[in-house]
Amino acid sequence: MEIAGKTVLVTGANGGIGRALVEGLLKKGAAKVYAAARTIEAVAELSKIDKRVAAVRLEVTHATSVAAAAEHCPEVDLVINNAGINRCAGFMAENAMENARQEIKVNYLGTLAMCRAFAPALIERKGCIVNVCSVIGLVNLPVNGTYSASKAAGHSLLQGIRAELAPHGVKVLGIYPGPVDTRMTSGQEMPKATTEEVVQAILEGIEKEQEEIYPDAMSKEVSAALLQAPKEVERQFSAMIPA
Ligand SMILES: NC(=O)c1ccc[n+]([C@@H]2O[C@H](COP(=O)([O-])OP(=O)(O)OC[C@H]3O[C@@H](n4cnc5c(N)ncnc54)[C@H](OP(=O)(O)O)[C@@H]3O)[C@@H](O)[C@H]2O)c1
């Protein structure tokens, strides 16, 4: 999908990958960008910088908030479901049940609610849904175990809605980043891609309508290895558990 001239909504637009996506979409010539965040104040600054940005209040876990956003932004061509949380812990961590509940609520159920709410408008405009998943939704990273599981659910969601919406002319694309330098990974020592390089690859992938977009070196390497030797990748990721 060509981005120039289109109307786009980005969730979690107040920081990290979301904010960089808003900036990248504007550079690509988007006609209007709805920058959605839990508080309007968090994105109000973006709408002052560029008049094409409209701030939208959105809490993806609240049905009324999701419905209000869909009603407020009926003319979208592209919805980028970027909002997400990572409690950065394993299945045996003390708070694992609560971590898993919250991650599923935001990363899976919140994304599902957004896809359902915006589907009628996207069907009407033959639009596109882009969900930010994760390469660790394709193989479990045990130190982020419950998050990986929620992103695996997000990957399955993508495949399902892609099939359901394809006959209606709606494209569904998935983004599978490796580690990116944002608030989510702050305090985690490892090589990280920058938001700018990831966003550039994401926007190029959207323009080429690639169903699966691996936007950084690590995600490209892992996805290729998963095709060749999935058990070996699982072993490598298991070995990242601290002794
Ligand atoms: N960073 C990485 O290494 C990495 C790798 C792979 C995939 N991802 C995915 O990329 C996406 C963006 O993450 P990021 O790295 O940019 O992290 P981030 O800076 O923490 O951004 C997460 C965004 O999601 C929003 N959000 C969280 N819960 C929400 C809710 N219930 N309703 C609405 N918005 C909510 C946050 O809003 P608040 O500011 O209000 O909390 C924030 O704007 C996520 O889906 C993440 O899982 C990240």
The ligand as an SDF file (V2000), in Angstrom:
LIG
                    3D

 48 52  0  0  0  0  0  0  0  0999 V2000
   11.4570   -2.7690   21.8650 N   0  0  0  0  0  0  0  0  0  0  0  0
   11.6270   -3.9930   21.3960 C   0  0  0  0  0  0  0  0  0  0  0  0
   12.7030   -4.6050   21.5220 O   0  0  0  0  0  0  0  0  0  0  0  0
   10.4860   -4.6780   20.6780 C   0  0  0  0  0  0  0  0  0  0  0  0
   10.7720   -5.8730   19.9790 C   0  0  0  0  0  0  0  0  0  0  0  0
    9.7430   -6.5270   19.3210 C   0  0  0  0  0  0  0  0  0  0  0  0
    8.4650   -6.0310   19.3560 C   0  0  0  0  0  0  0  0  0  0  0  0
    8.2090   -4.8860   20.0610 N   0  0  0  0  0  0  0  0  0  0  0  0
    6.8220   -4.4000   20.0880 C   0  0  0  0  0  0  0  0  0  0  0  0
    6.8020   -3.0980   19.5720 O   0  0  0  0  0  0  0  0  0  0  0  0
    5.6680   -2.4010   20.1000 C   0  0  0  0  0  0  0  0  0  0  0  0
    6.1150   -1.0320   20.6040 C   0  0  0  0  0  0  0  0  0  0  0  0
    6.9650   -1.2240   21.7060 O   0  0  0  0  0  0  0  0  0  0  0  0
    8.1700   -0.2160   22.0760 P   0  0  0  0  0  0  0  0  0  0  0  0
    9.4070   -1.0190   22.0290 O   0  0  0  0  0  0  0  0  0  0  0  0
    8.0630    1.0280   21.3040 O   0  0  0  0  0  0  0  0  0  0  0  0
    7.8760    0.0110   23.6300 O   0  0  0  0  0  0  0  0  0  0  0  0
    7.3310    1.2720   24.4480 P   0  0  0  0  0  0  0  0  0  0  0  0
    8.1850    2.4440   24.2000 O   0  0  0  0  0  0  0  0  0  0  0  0
    7.1610    0.7460   25.8350 O   0  0  0  0  0  0  0  0  0  0  0  0
    5.9080    1.5490   23.7830 O   0  0  0  0  0  0  0  0  0  0  0  0
    4.7650    0.7910   24.0710 C   0  0  0  0  0  0  0  0  0  0  0  0
    3.5720    1.6480   23.7450 C   0  0  0  0  0  0  0  0  0  0  0  0
    2.3740    0.8850   23.9670 O   0  0  0  0  0  0  0  0  0  0  0  0
    1.4910    1.6980   24.7360 C   0  0  0  0  0  0  0  0  0  0  0  0
    0.5520    0.8860   25.5130 N   0  0  0  0  0  0  0  0  0  0  0  0
    0.8410   -0.0470   26.4420 C   0  0  0  0  0  0  0  0  0  0  0  0
   -0.2880   -0.5490   26.9620 N   0  0  0  0  0  0  0  0  0  0  0  0
   -1.3150    0.0900   26.3350 C   0  0  0  0  0  0  0  0  0  0  0  0
   -2.7230    0.0210   26.4540 C   0  0  0  0  0  0  0  0  0  0  0  0
   -3.3170   -0.8120   27.3260 N   0  0  0  0  0  0  0  0  0  0  0  0
   -3.4900    0.8260   25.6520 N   0  0  0  0  0  0  0  0  0  0  0  0
   -2.9100    1.6800   24.7810 C   0  0  0  0  0  0  0  0  0  0  0  0
   -1.5680    1.8170   24.6410 N   0  0  0  0  0  0  0  0  0  0  0  0
   -0.7870    1.0150   25.4130 C   0  0  0  0  0  0  0  0  0  0  0  0
    2.4070    2.4940   25.6490 C   0  0  0  0  0  0  0  0  0  0  0  0
    1.7020    3.5750   26.2230 O   0  0  0  0  0  0  0  0  0  0  0  0
    2.1060    4.1880   27.6670 P   0  0  0  0  0  0  0  0  0  0  0  0
    3.2410    5.1260   27.4070 O   0  0  0  0  0  0  0  0  0  0  0  0
    0.8440    4.8780   28.0990 O   0  0  0  0  0  0  0  0  0  0  0  0
    2.4630    3.0310   28.5410 O   0  0  0  0  0  0  0  0  0  0  0  0
    3.4880    2.8960   24.6590 C   0  0  0  0  0  0  0  0  0  0  0  0
    3.0650    3.9870   23.8950 O   0  0  0  0  0  0  0  0  0  0  0  0
    5.0820   -3.3170   21.1650 C   0  0  0  0  0  0  0  0  0  0  0  0
    3.9760   -4.0230   20.6580 O   0  0  0  0  0  0  0  0  0  0  0  0
    6.2190   -4.2580   21.4600 C   0  0  0  0  0  0  0  0  0  0  0  0
    5.7680   -5.4920   21.9940 O   0  0  0  0  0  0  0  0  0  0  0  0
    9.1860   -4.1960   20.7070 C   0  0  0  0  0  0  0  0  0  0  0  0
  1  2  1  0
  2  3  2  0
  2  4  1  0
  4  5  1  0
  4 48  2  0
  5  6  2  0
  6  7  1  0
  7  8  2  0
  8  9  1  0
  8 48  1  0
  9 10  1  0
  9 46  1  0
 10 11  1  0
 11 12  1  0
 11 44  1  0
 12 13  1  0
 13 14  1  0
 14 15  2  0
 14 16  1  0
 14 17  1  0
 17 18  1  0
 18 19  2  0
 18 20  1  0
 18 21  1  0
 21 22  1  0
 22 23  1  0
 23 24  1  0
 23 42  1  0
 24 25  1  0
 25 26  1  0
 25 36  1  0
 26 27  1  0
 26 35  1  0
 27 28  2  0
 28 29  1  0
 29 30  1  0
 29 35  2  0
 30 31  1  0
 30 32  2  0
 32 33  1  0
 33 34  2  0
 34 35  1  0
 36 37  1  0
 36 42  1  0
 37 38  1  0
 38 39  2  0
 38 40  1  0
 38 41  1  0
 42 43  1  0
 44 45  1  0
 44 46  1  0
 46 47  1  0
M  CHG  2   8   1  16  -1
M  END
$$$$
